[in-house]
Amino acid sequence: MSDGRQEASASSASSDHVLQRVTVEQMTEEGALEHLDALASKYVGRPIRYFGDCIPAHFAETEVPLLCRIRPAHVVALDATGPECRP
């Protein structure tokens, strides 16, 4: 949508499902690579670089990381693991 509203859907291994409607408040390249490095490091439990350690370094030549600040407008969480959801 041209006004910044977006919809995202995600699920996890536990079968939880989350649907969000958000407004993108800001998109910037500033700090995005550092943020990716921090997330990748947190995920593996040690300091790593996103480009080179997490994904092949040559992607840094063609990929531009963006840091997006979003504001949730509507969130729905569904739990399909409870007994009432089983046949």
C-alpha positions as CSV (number, residue, x, y, z in Angstrom):
1,M,0.0,0.0,0.0
2,S,1.3,3.4,-0.8
3,D,0.4,5.0,2.5
4,G,2.8,2.8,4.5
5,R,0.3,0.2,5.8
6,Q,1.4,-3.4,5.6
7,E,0.2,-6.7,6.7
8,A,2.5,-9.5,8.0
9,S,1.8,-13.1,9.0
10,A,4.1,-15.4,10.9
11,S,3.9,-18.8,12.5
12,S,6.3,-20.8,14.7
13,A,7.1,-24.4,15.2
14,S,4.6,-24.6,18.1
15,S,1.8,-23.8,15.5
16,D,1.0,-20.4,17.0
17,H,0.0,-17.9,14.3
18,V,0.3,-14.2,14.5
19,L,-1.3,-11.7,12.1
20,Q,-0.3,-8.1,12.3
21,R,-1.3,-4.9,10.5
22,V,1.3,-2.3,10.9
23,T,2.2,1.2,9.7
24,V,5.8,1.6,8.5
25,E,7.0,4.8,10.3
26,Q,10.5,4.9,9.1
27,M,12.9,3.1,6.7
28,T,16.6,3.8,6.8
29,E,19.9,2.2,5.9
30,E,21.6,3.9,8.8
31,G,22.4,1.3,11.5
32,A,20.8,-1.5,9.6
33,L,24.0,-3.6,9.1
34,E,24.9,-3.2,12.7
35,H,21.4,-4.3,13.7
36,L,21.7,-7.4,11.5
37,D,25.1,-8.2,13.0
38,A,23.7,-7.9,16.5
39,L,20.7,-10.1,15.7
40,A,22.8,-12.7,14.0
41,S,25.3,-12.7,17.0
42,K,22.4,-13.0,19.5
43,Y,21.0,-16.0,17.5
44,V,24.2,-18.0,17.4
45,G,25.4,-16.9,20.9
46,R,28.7,-15.4,19.8
47,P,29.9,-12.3,17.8
48,I,29.5,-12.8,14.1
49,R,29.1,-10.6,11.0
50,Y,25.8,-11.0,9.0
51,F,27.6,-10.7,5.6
52,G,30.4,-13.3,5.6
53,D,29.6,-15.4,8.7
54,C,25.8,-15.7,8.4
55,I,25.3,-15.5,4.6
56,P,28.0,-15.4,1.9
57,A,30.0,-12.2,1.9
58,H,29.3,-11.5,-1.8
59,F,25.7,-10.6,-1.0
60,A,27.0,-7.4,0.5
61,E,27.7,-6.2,-3.0
62,T,24.1,-6.5,-4.1
63,E,22.0,-6.4,-1.0
64,V,21.2,-3.2,1.0
65,P,20.0,-3.8,4.5
66,L,17.1,-1.6,5.7
67,L,16.0,-0.9,9.2
68,C,12.3,-0.4,9.5
69,R,10.5,1.1,12.4
70,I,6.9,-0.1,12.5
71,R,3.8,0.8,14.6
72,P,1.3,-2.1,15.1
73,A,-2.3,-1.2,14.3
74,H,-3.9,-4.6,14.8
75,V,-2.5,-7.9,16.1
76,V,-4.3,-11.2,16.2
77,A,-2.6,-14.3,17.9
78,L,-4.1,-17.7,17.3
79,D,-3.1,-20.8,19.3
80,A,-3.9,-23.9,17.3
81,T,-2.3,-26.2,19.9
82,G,-5.0,-26.2,22.6
83,P,-7.3,-29.2,23.3
84,E,-10.3,-27.3,21.8
85,C,-8.4,-27.2,18.4
86,R,-7.8,-30.9,18.2
87,P,-10.3,-33.2,16.4
